[in-house]
Amino acid sequence: MGAVEFVFAGGGTGGHLYPGLAVADAVRALCPDARITFFTTTRPLDRQLLEPTPYGQVPQPVQPFTWHPLGLPGFLLAWHRSVAAATEYLRRNRVKAVLGLGGYAAGPAVIAAHRLKIWVTILNPDAVPGRANRYLARRADLVVLQWDVSRAHFPPRTYCQTLGCPIRAGFASADGAAGRRHFGLSPDRPTLVVTGASQGARTVNRVLMRVWPAFWKRHPEWQLLHLTGAADEAEVRAAYERAEVPAQVIPFTHEMPLALAAADLVVSRAGASTLAELTALGRPAILLPYPYHRDRHQHANATVLAERGAALVIEDRIDPEQNEAPLRAALEDLTAPAVRRQMAAAARTLGRPRAAEDVAAWLLS
């Protein structure tokens, strides 16, 4: 196959970019000459994630949509400039297909591709589509779902395939023993892994600071790997030291496949990518969905796992005192290995570890 070019459009968060990077790697594995360029936001995170990769980046001036009369003119100007730039790029480079990664930054390239009759695929990993995906789906040739439940949120004529949420190839080969060695954990003790995704989750961190000391004193056979995010690392570490309880505290890791593979139980948010990783590995989870989203889309994500018996869901009430009793009870419920094994098996039934390869095959076909 000769050299072909693809545009992957979206950014602003790891939840948008990580699935795109997984698909990009899968495309290059199938077609080494493929050229891939990401049309992103201007946020520093996008540059940080893309700089170590072989993929190009085009930061766009596009802004989040607003109805506010003071913000609307600026949005429209940035939108038209971004659509015009995307149109010129797609035409000049004879782009084969565009992959929309979600969020407002996906819009200009998807609209431009639709007008130029270039194939458009959109990733929709959340159970409830966001506003951008609901709008752009009408211009897409294919909408890729993580779960069948999302079909009800799109018009009946939308062509959907439930292929899963693309995740990095490292999850397919992640080994629990290797993960425990990597993070300096005991090889034979049950392990709790706590993560709030790449930036951490303050309310999750604060409730763990209260719950872990009491839980460990009742169950000293357990060990903890706590990924706090950079902002809360010092506070969490100091809290465990004051309580004189052992814990591995780190702000962030690029080795999430190893971290989750090391887990017997995970406490986390309910972002779509995180849930795809948990189900691909078959890890039982206690989920505290992000409480600040107006559409509560992480709650909808968590419900998919809870209804299949793959996770317990706790309403994050923001106050660590109110979160403490529900989390402590959930941890106690899951100390029994048989219960965790049952949940792990349920999680695997939802996992689609080959999602990136399947989406890449669609783009190349």
N, C-alpha and C positions, 0 to 999 in steps of 0.2 A: 504494500500500500504506500503510495507516495505521501509526501508531506502535506498535512492538512492542518488548518487552524481552527481553534475553538475559542469562544469567549465565555467565561464564567462570570456572572454578574451578581454582586451582592457583597456584603461586608458589614463592618461596624461592630460585630460580635464574633466570638469564637464559634458560637452556635450556627452562624451563617457560613463562616469560612472553613471550618474543619471538615464538614461533609464535602464541600467543593474540593478541598485538597485531596481527600480520599479518592474522589472520582478522577481528579487529574492524574494522580499516581496510577490508577487503574487504566486510564486511557493510554498513558505512556508505556505501561507494561504490555498492552496489546498492540500499540502502534508507536514505536520508539521515536519516529520522526515527527510526531504530532507537536504542534505549537499551541500553547495554552496561555491566554492572557486574562487576568482577572480585572474586571471593572469594579472598583471598590468605592468606599467613602474616603474622605480625607483623614479619618481618625488614625492616630499613631499605631493602634493595635493592628490594623490591616497591614501596614508596612512591616511591623515586627514579625508577623506570621509569615509573610510572603518573602521577605528578604533571604532567608536561608534556602529557598526553593529555586528550582530552575524556571519558574513561571514568571511571565511579565505582569506588570501592574499598571493600570491606568486609573489614578484617583479622579473621581468625578465631582463637579461642584454641586450635584443634586442634593437637595435637602429633604427632611421629613415633611410630609404634607401637613398643611394647616389651613383651617378656615378663618383664622384670625385676620382681620382686615389689614393689620400692620405687617403681618408676615407673609400674606398671600402673594403680593407682587414679587418678593424675593424668591419665594418658592417657584413661581411660574417662570421667572427669568432663568433660574438655575436649571429647572426642568428642561426648558427648550434648548438651552445650551448643551445639556448633557445628551439629549436625544439627537441633536444635530451632530455632535462629536461621535456618538456611537454609530450613527448612520454612515458617516464618512469612513470610519474605521472598518466597519463590516463590509462595505462595498469595496474599499481599496484592497483589503486583505483576503477577499473571497472566503469569508468565514463559513465553515461547513455547518455549524450548529451553535446555538446559544443555550447555556444552562443557567437558569435563574435560581439563585441560592436563597431567595427570600429577603424580605425587608425592602425599604424604599430604594436602595442602591441597585436592586435588580431591574427596576422599572425601565430606565432609558434604553438599555440594550435589548430587552425583551420587546418593547414597542418598536424599536428600529428593525429588529429581525423580522417581526411579524409583517411590517410594511414591505420589507424586501423579500418576503416569502422564503426566509431562511428557517430551518427547523428550530423549534423552541421546545425545550423541556424545562419544567419547573419542579424543584424539590419542595415537597410539603411534609416535613417530618413531624409537625405538631398535629395532635388530634383535631384541634380546631384551627383552621387556616387563619392567618393574620390578614389584615386589611389589604396589604399589597398583593398577596397571593390570590385573594378572592377577585381582585381587580384584574390581575395579569392572567389568570387561568383562562379567560375568554380569548386570549391571544396565543395560547400554548397548544402545541400539537400533542403534548403528553404531560400529564401531571403525575409525578411519582409520590405515592403515599407511603408512610411508614405503617399505618394501620387502616384496615377497611373502614373503620368508623368514620374516617374523614370524608368518605364519598358523599355522605348526606349533606355536606356543607357546600358542595359545588353543583352547578346546574347539571341536569341529567345528561346533556349532550357532551359534557366534558369527558375527554378520554383519559381515564385514570388507570394506573397499574400499581398494585401494592408490592413494591420491591424492597421496602425497608428504608432506613436512614443510613446513608453511607458512613462507614467508620474506617479508621486507619487499618491498614493491613496487619499491623502488629497485634491486633486483638485476636486474630485467627490463630496465632502461634504462641500467645501469652501463656506462660507456665507459672503456676502458683508457687512452686518451690523456688524458681528463679526470682520471682518477685520478692519473696521473703528474704532471700539472700541479698538482693539489690538494696533493700531498705533496712538491712540490719535487724530483721525480725527473727524470732525463734522459729525453727522449721516445723514444730509440732504443737504449737499452742493456737487455739482459735483466735482469729484476728478480726477486729472491727476496723473498717476503713471509713473515715469521715471526709467528705469533700463537698465544697460549695462551688465546684467548677473553677475555671482559671482565676477568677478574681476573688474567690472565697465567698462565704455567706455569713455575714455578721451575726444574724439571729441564730443560725445553726451553731456557730462557734460559741456563742454566749451560753446556750443551753447545755452544750457538751461540757463546758467548764464546770457546770454545776452537777451534771449527771455522772460523768465518768468517774470521779473520785469515789462516789458512793457505790457505783456499780462494780468497780474494780475490787473494792474491799469485800464485797459479797462474792465476787467471782475472780479471784486473783489468777486463775489460769488463763484469762483473756489478756490480749495485748492490743494496743491501739496505734494506728497510723492515722494522723490527723493532718490533712492538707487545709491550711487555714486561709490562704491568700496572704499577700505581702502585708496588708494593712493590720492584720490581727495576730500575726505570728508571735510577736513579743508578749502580748497580753495573754494569749492562750498558754504559751510555754511557762510564763511566770505563775499562772493559776495552778497548773499541774505541779510545778515545783513546790509551791506553798502547801499544796495538799499532800505532798510526798507520795505521789502516784506515778508509775512509769508511763511514758508515752513517747512515741516518735512524732515530733512536730516539725513539719516542713511547710514553707509557704506555697510551693508549687512544684510540679514535676512535669517534664516532657515525657516521662515514662508511665503515663496513665494505664496502658495495657498491663504493665507489671504490677502497678498499685492495685488495680481492681482484681487482677488474677490472684493476688495474695490474700484477698478478703474471703472470710467466711460469712460476713455480713457487712452491708454498706449502709451508711446514713448519708443522704444526699438531697439536693434539690431534685426537680423533676423536669429538667430540660430535655428536649427531644434527643439530642445526641448522647447525653448521659444514659438515658433509658435504653437507647440502641446498644450502647456498650455493655450495660448490665445484662441485657437479655441475650446478647451474643455470647457472653461468657457464662450465662446461667448463674447469676449471683442474686441471692435474696436481698431485699432492701427495705429500709424504712425511709419513706419519702416525706419531706417537708416542702411542699410546693412554694415557689416564690409568692409572697403574699401581696405584692404591690401592683401586679398587672391588673388593669381594669377588666380585661376579658377572661382572667383566671385560666389562661391556656395551660399553665403547668398543672393545675388541678385536673383538667381534662386528660392530660397525658398520664398523670398518676392513676387516674381512675381506670384506664385501660389495663394497667398491670394489676391493680387491686382486684378488679373483677375476675381476673384469671388466677388469682391466688399467688401472684409473683411478688407482691409487696404489701406492706402496711402503710397507710397514709395518715399523717398527723397534720392537722391544721396549724400552720405557723401563726401564732397569735402575737408575734413580735416580742412580747414581754417574756424573758427567759423564765420567770417564776411560773407563768401560766403554761409554758411549754414543758416544764420539767417533769411533772407527773405523767403526762401521756407518753413522753419519750422513755422515761424509766420503765413504765409498764410494758411498752413495746419491746424494749431490750430484754426484759425478763421473759416475755412470751417466746422469744427467739433464742434463748439459751439452749433449748433442746435440739440436738443435732437432727433428729427425725423431722422436726418441723421445718428446719432450714433446708433439708434435702428435698422436701416436698415443694417448697417455694422455689428452689433452684430449678427443679424439673419444670415447673410451670413457667418460669422465666425463659427457659430454653425454647419452649413452644412458640414464643413470640419473637425470638431472635432471628435476624436475617444477616448473618455475618458476611454474605457475599453481595450485599446491596451495591457497594461501589463498583464491583465488576459487572453487575447486571445493568446499572445505569450507563457505565462506559460502553457496554455492548450496544445499547440502544443508540447512543450518540454516534457510534462508528458505523452502524448498520445503514 
